[in-house]
Amino acid sequence: MLKIGLEYFLFIFLASLGVLQIAASYSKLRGLSFFSRTTWGYIFGSLAIVGGFSWFYIVGNPHPDVGYAVTASDILRYGWSNPMPPDIGLILGDGESVGFFLLAVGCAILTTIAISSIVKFRISPRSTDGVNEEDPKGLEALREMTFFQAITRILRNGKGKE
């Protein structure tokens, strides 16, 4: 049972990572993109989505003739071992699918934030020399700085106490 859960997690993680990179490239959010050119973001995102789908449905989880839905009670009863004969394929139940989906999307978001902040560490955020100029807020801040740079700017300026 652990195998199908990890395969599903990896599938959703790769697809979510691809979608996030395409969205960052489309919106020109330089702080979330892994690449400096938007074309590379589109290419990477498309390859991640197509690669994740292809791997999961063709290699990782071939279509069995008979399927058995794994539920939370099966996991509690049998642990992560397969209670069915090896020729019966396993699929995740509804609740387990949602759980693995949310976990994979959350990990993809955190991975995107971490990798983009590490890769783009040397991006210099817009200088704040203008006295009347207000710092961008929300997603607009990610157009010119990474997530960690935006967080440190908020903490340094003391504007996080509103």
GIJO-V119514 format. One line per field, one symbol per residue. phi: phi as a letter, one per 20 degrees, with the letter a starting at -180 (. if undefined). psi: psi as a letter, one per 20 degrees, with the letter a starting at -180 (. if undefined). burial: I if it has 9 or more other ideal C-beta (glycine too) atoms within 8 Angstrom, else O. A space follows every 10 residues. Layout:
phi: ???
psi: ???
burial: ???
This chain:
phi: .fffffffgf ffffffffff ffffffeleg fdefcedfgf ffffffffff ffffffedef bffefcccee dffffffdme eefdgfeefd ceffffffff ffffffffff fffffffffe gefefgfdff fefeffcmff fffcbfffff ffffffemee de
psi: hhghghgggh ghggghgggh hghhggilnh iiqiqhphgh gggggghggg gggggghggh mqorhpqppp rhhhghgibj roirqhipqq qqrghhgggh ghgggghhgh ggggghhggk hjppqpqlhp gipqqqqbhh hihirrghhg ghgghhikjj k.
burial: IOOIIOIIII IIIIIIIIII IIIIIOOOII IIIIIOOIOI IIOIIIIIIO IIIIIIOOOI OOOOOOOIOI IOOIIOOIOO OOOOOOOIII IIIOOIIOOI IOIIIOIIIO IIIOIIIOOI OOIOIOOOOO OOOOIOOOOO IIIIIIIOII OOIIOOOOOO OO
